[in-house]
Amino acid sequence: MRKRKFTESQIIGILKEGERGVSVPDLCRRHGIVNSTYYTWKSRYGGMTVAELKKLKELEDENRKLKNMYANLSLEHQILKDIVEKKL
């Protein structure tokens, strides 16, 4: 079976349909997903809006960049520390 990729906004739309009372089996059949996928999405994105999801993605990107910057600075600090210790 072909794996289909859904955008976050499509996923949230599907979850909103489920919140409005559409039965899960009917919803899954209509969108071509299995029940376990629906419940995985529900645990991950349940109760979120598209704007909240966008903000979350921005924060995750910023966090990743900051971790990368910290790792680089830490490595540079260790290298400089090793150089200073060798000169003494």
FENGIUR-V331133 format. One record per pair of residues at least 12 apart in sequence whose C-alpha atoms are under 10 Angstrom apart, sorted by sequence separation. I is the first residue (numbers start at 0). J is the second residue. D is the distance in Angstrom with one decimal. If there is no record, write none. Layout:
# FENGIUR-V331133
I | J | D
I | J | D
This chain:
# FENGIUR-V331133
14 | 26 | 9.1
13 | 26 | 7.6
24 | 37 | 9.6
13 | 27 | 8.9
23 | 37 | 7.9
23 | 38 | 9.2
13 | 29 | 10.0
13 | 30 | 8.1
17 | 37 | 9.3
14 | 37 | 7.7
13 | 37 | 8.5
14 | 38 | 9.3
17 | 41 | 9.5
14 | 40 | 7.8
15 | 41 | 9.8
10 | 37 | 8.7
13 | 40 | 9.4
14 | 41 | 6.7
18 | 45 | 9.5
3 | 31 | 8.6
13 | 41 | 9.6
18 | 46 | 9.2
2 | 31 | 9.9
3 | 32 | 8.6
11 | 40 | 8.4
2 | 32 | 9.5
10 | 40 | 7.2
11 | 41 | 8.7
14 | 44 | 8.2
15 | 45 | 8.7
10 | 41 | 9.0
14 | 45 | 7.1
15 | 46 | 8.5
14 | 46 | 8.5
15 | 47 | 9.5
7 | 40 | 9.6
11 | 44 | 6.9
14 | 47 | 9.5
15 | 48 | 9.4
10 | 44 | 8.0
11 | 45 | 7.8
10 | 45 | 9.7
11 | 46 | 8.5
11 | 47 | 7.3
12 | 48 | 9.1
7 | 44 | 8.5
11 | 48 | 7.0
12 | 49 | 9.0
11 | 49 | 7.1
10 | 49 | 9.6
8 | 48 | 8.3
9 | 49 | 9.4
7 | 48 | 9.8
8 | 49 | 5.8
11 | 52 | 9.2
7 | 49 | 7.5
8 | 50 | 9.4
8 | 52 | 8.5
7 | 52 | 7.7
8 | 53 | 9.4
7 | 53 | 8.9
